[in-house]
Amino acid sequence: MKQKIMVVEDDKLIRILILTYLKKYGYEVVAACDGEEAKVVYQEHLPCLIILDRMLPRVSGEEFCIWVREQKHHEVSIIMVSAKVRIADKIAGLRLGADAYLTKPFDPNELIAQIEAVLRRTEQFCQKIVCDGLCIMPRKGKVLLDGKDIKLTKYEFYLLYYFMQNPEVVLSREQLMKQIHPNMESGVMDRTIDAHIKKLREKIEAYPSKPKRIETVRGMGYKFVSFK
């Protein structure tokens, strides 16, 4: 599972440079060019780390940092970057909720080193899987949809976690059954899985009768669709 990093930077050249380096080192990346857009991107992707420019249009980096820390589900690391180099500015950034502070201009390799150091300290933030606003947190046994808690049964949780671990892979009913009822009789497999998935769709699909996340693949099983 790739670690997802969000880059919030209004300077296009700097943003592209950071994104290029992050992709080179194997990270999954999303980006925003101002603080207002960053709120939308954050809620959709729930990254495990944010690289945040302090000076942003519309909503400043400082305001966005405060906003993130005020969210109910704010488990994310923040590296703040800024041209402000005074010690007082660095302290202020850290007190706002940043985990690290990097001054501009910086060497991309220094940023990568900072990212690796922060992620070592907060690796639990990267254990979640997120797809189009749907987030599963296996360590906490929680599921969020657009930032709101979704209550699943134990079996629904196991099924969703297995689906999200295997996006775009067609999974047979037998494979799914082994995840929740390894000792159940084969004669009740189909209708048991179908019932669980019907209930799961009612909780995570906008239109359960026309599912877009968990698709039925006729004659084969089911597939979790990964939105891009």
Stockholm file with secondary structure:
# STOCKHOLM 1.0

chainA/1-228         MKQKIMVVEDDKLIRILILTYLKKYGYEVVAACDGEEAKVVYQEHLPCLIILDRMLPRVSGEEFCIWVREQKHHEVSIIMVSAKVRIADKIAGLRLGADAYLTKPFDPNELIAQIEAVLRRTEQFCQKIVCDGLCIMPRKGKVLLDGKDIKLTKYEFYLLYYFMQNPEVVLSREQLMKQIHPNMESGVMDRTIDAHIKKLREKIEAYPSKPKRIETVRGMGYKFVSFK
#=GR chainA/1-228 SS CCCEEEEECSCHHHHHHHHHHHHHTTCEEEEESSHHHHHHHHHHHCCSEEEEESSCSSSCHHHHHHHHHHSSSCCCEEEEEESCCSHHHHHHHHHHTCSEEEESSCCHHHHHHHHHHHHHHSGGGGSCEEETTEEEETTTTEEEETTEECCCCHHHHHHHHHHHHSTTCEECHHHHHHHHCTTSCGGGHHHHHHHHHHHHHHHHCSSTTSCSSEEEETTTEEEECCCC
#=GC SS_cons         CCCEEEEECSCHHHHHHHHHHHHHTTCEEEEESSHHHHHHHHHHHCCSEEEEESSCSSSCHHHHHHHHHHSSSCCCEEEEEESCCSHHHHHHHHHHTCSEEEESSCCHHHHHHHHHHHHHHSGGGGSCEEETTEEEETTTTEEEETTEECCCCHHHHHHHHHHHHSTTCEECHHHHHHHHCTTSCGGGHHHHHHHHHHHHHHHHCSSTTSCSSEEEETTTEEEECCCC
//
